[in-house]
Amino acid sequence: MVELWVKEQLKGIKLYPKTDFINPQIEKALKTEPSKTGGKGANYPDIKCFLSSTDGDIPVMIEVKGTKDALVKLNTESNVPDNLTKKGEPNFTNIAKYAVNGAVHYANAIMRHTTYKEVLAIGVNGYKDSLENIIYEVSVWYLSRKNLFYPKKVAQYSDISFLQPTHQHTLLELIANIDLTEEEIEKLKSSLEDDIERKLKDLNQKMQDELQIVVNQRVQLVTGLIMAGLGVKNEDGTIKVHPLREDELRGDMDAENNDGAVIMHKIKSYLKDKNLPTEKIDMIEGILNVVFKNSHLEVPINGESKLHTLYHDIKNNIIPFLTGELHNLDFTGRLFNVLNAWVDVPDGDKNDVVLTPRSVTELMANLCQVNKDSYVWDFATGSAGFLISAMHQMIADAQAKITSPEELRAKINHIKIEQLLGVEKLAEIYLLAVLNMILMKDGSANIIHSNSLTEFNGNYEQGKLKGKPFPADVFLLNPPYSAEGKGFVFVERAFKMMSKKGMAAVLIQENAGSGNGLPFTKNILVKNTLIASIKMPIDLFIGKSSVQTAIYVFEVGKPHAIESVVKFIDFSDDGYSRMNRKHSSQSVNLRDTNNARERYAEVVKLVRYGKGINDENLHYFQGTYIEDHITLNGNDWTFGQHKKIETIPTEEDFRKVVKEYLAWRISEVIKQEGGVGLGK
């Protein structure tokens, strides 16, 4: 009855009922996702149609129910359809039972597996009241790439007439102004990163158990297959390089057409059309040839190679995450963390391969006051987490200050191509950094595969600026702590190459500042100023490393004066609670339980401006913030060395001691008197 009511109101609009074919792209997407009950069957929305807009057709998925309280089930925390369990897996009970939840499930399938940029999900429910009158409910939700697939409620209606052509312009105006709030963006980033991590863990387990792919091939395989599956678009949205299709992997045996060769050809086309320097393409091709052409994974078994099997999973479960505007996700940082659990990095203890959490990379970029005109480099770049955080802040600053669209476009391109540079020695991690920056829209031009201590000389090494000095004025680093000076050898080398004055933030083992970083720490003070010393949580790298770290912040190019005031902050409590549950997601293992965002913001304010005239900048760090001086010896940089221990007793101390003494004395007297009485 409800479905007939809907169709009656939409007369004149081309409708596609449950089993009607709408178009190949949408039908394939609905078959790719698990059914609304969790099975392998296809998804069948009750009604499908299109909403016409100036930017193209918008698919509309309508799901109908006919039971009281069956319109929608919301997540109480985020106020969106509750389609995920606490473990982050699809909640098929809710998806099957509630109209909106089912419609959003279908819309998600279209967003993840088609080229459509937006979808409307409409839930319609009807039930009879005590007088046998039918009460209709209509709830409309909007999903888009610009909002990273996050379902946003458009409106609640009493009927479906808003879809009629005469009313569509009003609906289009409504959805045109739907954007995410900052809070929603943060929650979504966490949710998407958890989902990415879960899919990657499943993929990695399959490589281990079913495909039996050795650990030292996995990063290269996943990285290469993602490149092959992404494709390249022109600025007008037309396709320049088509993504690799599964049917192109036919299992041929000859060297020129086997699955490995086909994949490598697609990777090379992808890299070439991303305008990467020839040197970089050749280097990446050399690394990837080992796993795609010389590993026997291209050999078909029962008609299908392991490369084909692996690509099927990556295409359906990983690449959909990368087709939205994921500007704020350090995707390959998660990839590395998942795969690294299976990989024994050569000399892992010596290389200290631990990636810095995003909250810390963003903090350090903030501490260095990164802006649109900064030139940022990192001498142990890992998966490029520091550079990505810096890039986000540089672009945000440009967007806030540049009003010309064309000038802004040129500036953002300049930031990505010329204002970021990272050096990474390990081949697997270098690949991750390149992929990560490519996913950030072509910011990979200056990711260099090199040893920053012995091979890198401070110049651009690729492209039109090759051989010219990189004009760095911001240095961000989390070095290998086993290197000389606990890693301060990297800092000294970088500072010597920085011709301009600037800022630096270094996350390093804390005791490097209390003597273990000598002679580098002493040498650094000759031409650079220590601004702040921030003691970090001991469990910052829980499960990876348990060393006590600190962030040391410097003004580069200005000698440290003995009168300079240094800010010391005990940031041991940064507001996050950390756990190391192997099978839990990041949102479970890292939770904001004590105003983490506000604490990080206060640290930035304290480092930039101090405590203020009346301590107005001190809220969370009363008693754990100190302003003091250091010597020029480079061995007194830690918070503990400047913490004041009060040795003169106060009146309250005196009262406490007297009270405790009198209590003890009285108890002794009572014991003695009791003893005499008992003796009698």
C-alpha positions in Angstrom: 0.0 0.0 0.0 2.8 2.4 0.9 4.7 1.6 -2.3 1.6 2.2 -4.4 1.1 5.6 -2.6 4.7 6.6 -3.6 4.3 5.5 -7.2 1.0 7.4 -7.5 2.6 10.6 -6.4 5.5 10.2 -8.9 3.4 9.8 -12.0 5.2 11.4 -14.9 8.6 10.5 -13.5 10.5 7.6 -15.0 10.6 5.0 -12.2 12.5 1.8 -12.0 10.8 -0.7 -9.7 12.6 -3.3 -7.7 13.6 -5.7 -10.5 13.9 -3.1 -13.3 17.3 -2.5 -14.9 18.3 1.2 -14.4 21.8 1.3 -16.0 24.9 -1.0 -16.1 26.9 1.1 -13.7 24.3 1.3 -10.9 23.2 -2.4 -11.4 26.8 -3.5 -11.1 27.3 -1.5 -8.0 24.2 -2.9 -6.3 25.5 -6.4 -7.1 29.0 -5.7 -5.8 28.0 -4.7 -2.3 26.6 -7.4 0.1 22.9 -7.6 0.0 20.9 -5.7 2.7 20.7 -9.0 4.7 24.4 -9.6 4.4 24.3 -12.3 1.8 26.0 -12.5 -1.6 22.8 -11.7 -3.6 22.1 -8.4 -5.3 20.5 -5.4 -3.7 17.0 -4.4 -4.9 15.8 -1.0 -3.9 12.0 -0.8 -4.0 12.1 2.2 -6.3 14.8 3.8 -8.3 14.8 7.1 -10.3 16.9 10.1 -11.2 16.8 13.8 -10.1 18.0 16.1 -12.9 20.5 18.8 -12.1 22.7 21.1 -14.1 25.7 18.9 -13.1 24.1 15.7 -14.3 21.6 13.2 -13.0 21.5 12.3 -9.3 20.4 8.7 -8.6 17.6 8.4 -6.1 17.2 5.2 -4.1 13.8 4.7 -2.3 13.2 2.0 0.3 9.7 1.4 1.5 8.4 -0.1 4.8 4.9 -0.6 6.2 5.4 -1.1 9.9 5.3 1.4 12.8 8.7 2.5 13.9 10.4 1.2 10.8 11.4 4.5 9.2 15.0 4.9 10.6 17.4 3.7 13.2 19.9 6.4 14.1 23.3 6.1 15.8 22.8 8.0 19.1 26.3 9.5 19.0 26.5 10.7 15.5 22.8 11.1 14.6 23.2 9.3 11.3 21.6 6.0 10.2 23.1 3.3 12.4 24.4 1.0 9.7 27.6 -0.1 11.5 28.2 -2.4 14.5 30.5 -1.4 17.3 33.2 -3.3 15.5 32.7 -1.2 12.4 31.1 -4.0 10.4 27.8 -3.6 8.5 24.7 -3.8 10.8 22.6 -5.9 8.4 19.8 -6.1 11.0 19.2 -2.4 10.9 19.8 -2.2 7.1 17.1 -4.8 6.4 14.6 -3.5 9.0 14.5 0.3 8.6 13.7 2.2 5.4 16.3 4.9 5.6 19.0 2.5 6.7 18.3 0.3 3.6 18.2 3.3 1.3 21.5 4.6 2.6 23.0 1.2 2.1 22.1 1.3 -1.5 23.3 4.8 -1.9 26.6 3.8 -0.4 27.0 1.1 -3.0 26.5 3.6 -5.8 29.0 6.1 -4.2 31.7 3.4 -3.8 31.3 1.7 -7.1 30.2 4.2 -9.7 31.3 7.6 -11.0 28.3 9.4 -9.6 29.2 12.3 -7.3 26.0 12.4 -5.3 23.0 10.2 -4.4 19.7 10.7 -2.6 18.5 8.0 -0.2 14.9 8.2 0.7 13.1 6.1 3.3 9.3 5.9 3.2 7.3 4.2 5.9 3.5 3.9 6.6 1.4 2.5 9.4 -2.2 2.5 10.6 -3.2 4.5 13.6 -6.0 3.5 16.0 -8.6 4.7 13.6 -7.2 2.7 10.7 -5.8 5.8 9.0 -2.5 5.4 7.3 0.3 7.6 8.7 3.0 8.2 6.1 6.6 9.2 7.0 9.3 10.3 4.5 12.9 11.0 5.4 15.4 12.2 2.8 19.2 11.8 3.1 22.1 13.1 0.9 25.4 11.4 0.2 28.1 13.0 -1.9 31.8 12.7 -2.7 32.4 16.2 -1.4 31.1 15.0 2.0 33.1 11.8 1.8 29.9 9.6 1.6 28.7 10.8 5.0 24.9 10.7 5.0 23.4 14.1 5.8 19.7 14.6 6.5 18.0 16.9 4.0 14.5 17.0 5.5 11.5 15.1 6.8 8.3 15.2 4.6 4.7 14.0 4.9 4.6 13.0 1.2 6.9 12.4 -1.8 5.7 15.3 -4.0 9.1 17.2 -3.5 10.4 14.9 -6.3 8.0 16.3 -8.8 9.7 18.4 -11.5 7.9 21.6 -10.3 9.5 21.2 -6.9 12.9 19.7 -7.8 14.6 23.1 -7.8 13.8 23.6 -4.1 15.2 20.2 -3.3 18.4 20.9 -5.4 18.9 24.2 -3.5 18.6 22.4 -0.2 21.2 19.8 -1.1 23.6 22.3 -2.7 24.1 23.9 0.7 24.7 20.7 2.7 28.2 20.5 4.0 29.9 18.8 6.9 30.6 20.5 10.1 34.2 20.4 11.6 33.0 17.9 14.2 31.4 15.7 11.6 34.6 15.9 9.5 36.7 14.7 12.5 34.3 11.8 13.2 34.1 10.9 9.6 37.9 10.8 9.2 38.1 8.5 12.2 35.4 6.2 10.9 36.8 6.1 7.4 40.3 5.4 8.7 38.9 2.6 10.9 37.1 1.1 7.9 40.3 1.4 5.7 42.3 -0.3 8.5 39.7 -3.1 8.8 39.7 -3.8 5.1 43.5 -3.8 4.9 43.7 -6.2 7.8 41.3 -8.6 6.0 43.3 -8.2 2.8 46.6 -8.9 4.6 45.2 -11.9 6.3 44.1 -13.3 2.9 47.6 -12.7 1.5 49.0 -14.7 4.5 46.5 -17.6 4.6 45.1 -18.1 1.1 47.5 -16.6 -1.3 50.6 -17.4 0.7 52.4 -14.2 -0.5 55.6 -13.6 1.4 55.7 -10.6 3.7 58.4 -8.6 1.9 56.3 -8.4 -1.3 53.0 -7.2 0.2 53.6 -3.4 0.4 54.9 -3.3 -3.2 52.0 -5.4 -4.5 49.2 -3.4 -2.8 50.8 -0.1 -3.8 51.3 -1.1 -7.4 47.7 -2.5 -7.7 46.2 0.6 -6.3 48.1 2.7 -8.9 46.9 0.4 -11.6 43.3 0.6 -10.4 43.0 4.4 -9.9 43.2 5.7 -13.4 43.9 9.4 -14.3 41.4 12.1 -15.2 41.8 15.3 -17.1 40.9 18.6 -15.4 37.5 18.5 -17.1 36.7 15.2 -15.6 37.2 13.1 -18.7 39.3 9.9 -18.4 42.9 10.2 -19.5 44.1 6.8 -18.3 41.4 4.1 -17.7 41.6 2.1 -14.4 42.7 -1.5 -14.9 39.7 -3.7 -15.6 39.6 -7.2 -14.2 38.9 -8.7 -17.6 42.3 -7.4 -18.8 44.0 -9.9 -16.5 43.4 -13.0 -18.7 46.1 -15.3 -17.3 48.2 -15.3 -20.5 51.6 -17.1 -20.1 53.8 -15.0 -22.5 56.2 -12.4 -21.0 54.6 -9.5 -22.8 50.9 -10.2 -22.0 50.9 -12.1 -18.7 49.1 -10.5 -15.8 52.2 -9.0 -14.3 53.2 -7.3 -17.6 49.7 -5.9 -18.1 49.7 -4.5 -14.6 53.1 -2.9 -15.0 52.1 -1.3 -18.3 49.1 0.3 -16.5 51.2 1.5 -13.6 53.7 3.1 -16.0 50.9 4.8 -17.9 49.5 6.0 -14.6 52.8 7.5 -13.4 53.6 9.0 -16.7 50.2 10.8 -17.0 50.5 12.1 -13.4 53.4 14.2 -14.8 56.0 12.6 -12.5 59.6 13.1 -13.4 61.2 10.4 -15.6 63.7 9.6 -12.8 61.0 8.8 -10.4 59.0 6.6 -12.8 62.1 4.6 -13.6 62.9 4.2 -9.9 59.4 3.0 -9.0 59.2 0.7 -12.0 62.5 -0.9 -10.9 61.1 -1.6 -7.4 57.8 -2.9 -8.7 59.1 -5.1 -11.5 60.5 -7.5 -8.8 57.0 -8.4 -7.6 55.0 -8.1 -10.8 57.4 -9.7 -13.3 59.8 -11.9 -11.3 57.8 -13.4 -8.5 55.7 -16.0 -10.3 52.6 -14.4 -8.9 51.6 -13.8 -12.5 51.4 -17.6 -13.3 47.7 -18.7 -13.5 46.5 -21.5 -11.3 43.2 -23.0 -12.6 43.0 -20.1 -15.0 43.5 -17.2 -12.5 46.8 -15.7 -11.2 47.3 -14.6 -7.7 47.7 -11.1 -9.0 44.2 -11.3 -10.5 42.8 -12.6 -7.2 44.5 -9.9 -5.2 43.4 -7.2 -7.6 39.8 -8.2 -7.4 39.9 -7.6 -3.6 41.7 -4.3 -3.9 39.4 -3.0 -6.6 36.3 -3.8 -4.6 37.4 -3.2 -1.0 40.3 -0.7 -1.1 40.1 1.6 -4.2 36.5 2.8 -3.4 38.0 4.6 -0.4 40.3 6.5 -2.7 37.7 7.8 -5.2 36.3 10.5 -2.9 37.9 13.8 -1.8 40.0 12.1 0.9 42.3 15.1 1.4 42.6 14.6 5.1 43.4 10.9 5.3 46.9 9.5 5.6 45.8 6.3 3.9 49.1 4.7 3.3 50.1 5.5 6.9 47.3 3.0 7.8 48.4 0.7 5.1 52.0 0.7 6.4 50.9 0.2 10.0 48.8 -2.8 9.0 51.3 -4.5 6.7 54.2 -3.6 9.0 52.7 -6.0 11.6 53.7 -8.8 9.3 57.0 -7.4 8.0 60.3 -7.7 9.7 62.1 -4.6 8.3 65.8 -5.3 7.8 67.7 -4.0 10.9 64.3 -2.9 12.3 65.8 -2.2 15.7 68.4 0.1 14.1 65.9 1.8 11.7 63.3 2.4 14.3 60.5 2.4 11.7 57.6 3.9 13.7 55.2 6.2 12.0 54.1 9.4 13.8 50.3 9.6 14.7 48.4 12.2 12.7 47.5 14.2 15.8 51.2 14.7 16.4 52.2 15.5 12.8 49.4 18.2 12.8 50.6 19.5 16.1 54.2 19.9 15.0 53.2 21.6 11.7 51.1 24.0 13.9 54.1 24.6 16.2 56.2 25.6 13.2 53.4 28.1 12.0 53.3 26.5 8.6 51.5 28.7 6.0 50.9 29.0 2.3 54.4 30.3 1.6 56.3 27.7 3.7 58.9 25.3 2.2 58.7 22.1 4.3 61.1 19.2 4.4 61.6 15.9 6.3 64.8 13.9 6.3 63.1 10.6 7.4 59.8 11.0 5.7 58.2 7.5 6.3 54.8 7.5 4.6 54.9 11.3 4.3 52.6 12.0 7.3 54.4 15.2 8.2 54.4 16.5 4.7 50.7 15.7 4.3 49.8 17.5 7.5 51.9 20.5 6.4 50.3 20.4 3.0 46.8 20.6 4.5 47.7 23.6 6.6 49.4 25.3 3.7 46.4 24.8 1.4 44.0 25.9 4.1 46.0 29.1 4.6 46.0 29.7 0.8 42.2 29.2 0.7 41.7 31.7 3.5 43.9 34.4 2.0 43.6 34.1 -1.8 40.3 35.2 -3.3 41.1 34.7 -7.0 40.0 31.1 -8.0 42.7 31.0 -10.7 45.4 32.4 -8.4 44.4 29.9 -5.7 44.5 27.0 -8.2 48.0 28.0 -9.2 49.2 28.4 -5.6 47.9 25.0 -4.5 49.6 23.4 -7.5 52.9 25.2 -6.6 52.6 24.1 -3.0 52.3 20.4 -4.0 55.0 20.5 -6.7 57.7 22.8 -5.3 57.1 23.5 -1.6 57.3 20.0 0.0 60.3 17.6 0.1 60.9 14.3 1.8 63.8 11.9 1.9 63.3 8.2 2.7 65.9 5.5 2.6 63.8 2.3 2.8 62.4 1.2 -0.5 59.0 -0.1 0.8 58.4 3.0 2.8 59.5 5.2 0.0 56.8 3.7 -2.2 54.2 4.4 0.4 55.3 8.0 0.7 55.0 8.4 -3.1 51.6 6.8 -3.2 50.3 8.8 -0.2 51.4 12.1 -1.9 49.9 11.0 -5.2 46.6 10.4 -3.5 46.8 13.9 -2.1 46.6 15.0 -5.7 50.1 15.0 -7.2 52.2 16.2 -4.2 54.8 13.5 -4.8 57.3 15.4 -7.1 60.0 15.8 -4.4 59.8 12.5 -2.5 63.4 11.3 -2.8 64.6 7.7 -2.4 68.0 8.4 -0.7 70.0 8.4 2.5 69.6 11.9 3.9 72.9 11.7 5.8 75.2 10.5 3.1 73.6 11.1 -0.3 71.1 14.0 -0.1 72.7 17.4 -0.6 69.8 19.7 0.0 68.8 20.2 -3.7 65.7 19.4 -5.7 66.6 16.1 -7.5 63.9 15.8 -10.1 62.0 17.9 -12.6 62.6 21.5 -13.8 64.3 22.6 -10.5 66.7 19.7 -10.4 70.1 20.7 -9.0 68.7 23.9 -7.3 68.7 24.3 -3.5 65.4 23.6 -1.8 64.7 26.8 0.1 63.5 25.1 3.3 62.2 27.2 6.2 60.3 24.5 8.1 61.8 21.2 9.2 59.7 18.4 10.6 61.3 15.1 11.8 60.8 11.9 13.7 64.3 10.4 13.2 65.6 6.9 13.8 66.6 7.0 17.5 69.5 4.6 17.0 71.3 7.1 14.8 74.1 9.3 16.2 72.9 11.6 19.0 69.7 9.6 19.2 68.9 11.0 15.8 70.1 14.6 16.3 72.7 14.0 13.6 69.8 14.5 11.1 68.8 17.7 12.8 72.3 19.2 12.7 72.7 18.3 9.0 69.3 19.7 8.0 69.8 23.0 9.9 73.2 23.5 8.1 71.4 23.2 4.8 68.7 25.7 5.6 69.8 29.0 4.1 66.7 30.9 5.3 65.6 31.5 8.9 62.7 29.3 9.8 61.2 26.9 12.3 61.7 23.2 13.2 59.9 20.6 15.4 61.7 17.3 16.1 60.0 14.4 17.8 62.9 12.5 19.4 63.8 10.4 22.4 63.6 12.8 25.3 67.0 11.9 26.9 68.7 13.2 23.7 68.2 16.6 25.3 69.8 15.6 28.6 73.2 14.6 27.2 72.6 11.6 24.9 72.3 13.9 21.9 75.8 15.4 22.3 77.8 16.8 20.6 75.0 17.6 18.1 72.7 19.3 20.7 75.5 21.6 21.8 76.5 22.4 18.2 72.9 23.2 17.2 72.7 26.0 19.8 75.5 27.9 18.1 73.3 29.0 15.2 69.8 28.0 16.3 67.5 28.8 19.3 65.6 26.2 21.4 62.1 27.6 21.8 60.3 24.8 23.6 60.6 21.3 25.1 57.4 19.3 25.2 57.4 16.0 27.1 55.1 13.6 25.2 53.0 10.7 26.5 55.0 7.5 27.3 52.5 5.4 25.4 52.5 7.6 22.3 53.7 4.6 20.2 52.0 1.9 22.2 52.6 -1.5 20.7 55.5 -0.2 18.6 57.9 1.4 21.0 57.9 2.4 24.7 60.6 5.1 24.7 60.0 8.4 26.4 59.8 11.1 23.6 59.8 14.8 23.5 59.2 17.5 20.9 61.9 20.0 20.7 61.0 23.2 18.8 63.6 25.5 17.3 64.0 28.8 15.6 66.5 28.0 12.8 69.2 30.5 11.9 69.2 32.5 15.2 71.9 31.7 17.7 70.6 30.7 21.2 71.2 33.5 23.6 71.8 32.6 27.3 69.0 35.0 28.1 66.5 33.2 25.8 63.4 31.9 27.7 62.5 28.3 26.9 59.0 26.9 27.4 58.9 23.5 29.1 55.6 21.6 28.9 54.7 18.3 30.5 52.3 16.9 27.9 52.3 13.4 29.4 48.5 13.8 29.6 47.5 14.8 26.1 43.8 13.9 26.6 44.0 10.6 24.7 43.6 7.2 26.1 45.6 4.6 24.2 45.3 0.8 24.1 47.0 -1.9 22.0 44.2 -4.3 21.2 45.4 -6.1 18.1 41.9 -6.7 16.6 40.4 -3.3 17.6 40.2 -0.3 15.3 42.0 2.9 15.7 39.0 4.7 17.2 38.9 2.0 20.0 42.7 2.1 20.6 42.9 5.9 20.6 40.0 7.7 22.3 39.6 11.4 23.3 38.8 11.0 27.0 40.1 14.3 28.5 39.7 17.3 26.1 42.5 16.2 23.7 41.7 18.7 21.0 41.7 21.6 23.5 44.9 20.4 25.1 46.7 20.3 21.7 45.5 23.8 20.9 46.7 25.1 24.2 50.2 23.7 23.7 50.4 25.5 20.4 49.3 28.8 22.1 51.8 28.4 24.9 54.7 27.7 22.6 53.8 30.7 20.4 52.8 33.3 23.0 53.8 32.0 26.5 51.4 31.9 29.5 50.3 35.4 29.0 50.3 38.4 31.5 47.8 36.9 33.9 48.2 33.3 32.9 45.3 33.7 30.5 46.7 31.0 28.2 47.0 28.4 31.0 44.0 26.2 31.5 45.1 22.5 31.3 48.8 22.9 32.1 48.8 24.7 35.5 51.8 23.3 37.3 53.1 21.5 34.2 54.3 24.6 32.3 57.6 26.2 33.1 59.5 29.1 31.6 63.2 28.9 32.2 66.7 29.2 30.8 69.2 26.6 29.5 72.9 26.6 29.3 74.7 26.4 26.0 76.0 22.9 26.8 73.1 21.1 25.0 72.4 18.8 28.0 69.6 20.4 30.0 66.6 20.4 27.6 64.2 18.1 29.4 61.1 19.2 31.4 62.3 17.2 34.5 65.5 19.1 34.6 63.6 22.4 35.1 60.8 21.2 37.3 61.0 23.1 40.6 61.0 20.9 43.7 60.0 23.0 46.8 62.3 22.3 49.7 61.2 25.0 52.2 58.3 23.6 54.3 55.1 25.6 54.4 52.9 26.1 57.5 50.6 23.4 56.1 53.5 21.0 55.9 54.3 21.7 59.6 50.7 21.2 60.7 50.5 17.9 58.8 53.7 16.6 60.4 52.6 17.6 63.9 49.2 16.1 63.4 50.7 12.8 62.3 53.2 12.8 65.2 50.5 13.5 67.8 48.3 10.7 66.3 51.2 8.3 66.6 52.1 9.4 70.1 48.5 9.0 71.4 48.3 5.5 69.9 51.5 4.5 71.7 50.2 5.8 75.0 47.0 3.9 74.6 48.9 0.7 73.8 51.1 1.1 76.9 48.1 1.7 79.2 46.3 -1.2 77.7 49.4 -3.3 78.2 49.6 -2.4 82.0 46.0 -3.2 82.5 46.3 -6.6 80.9 49.4 -7.4 83.0 47.3 -7.0 86.1 
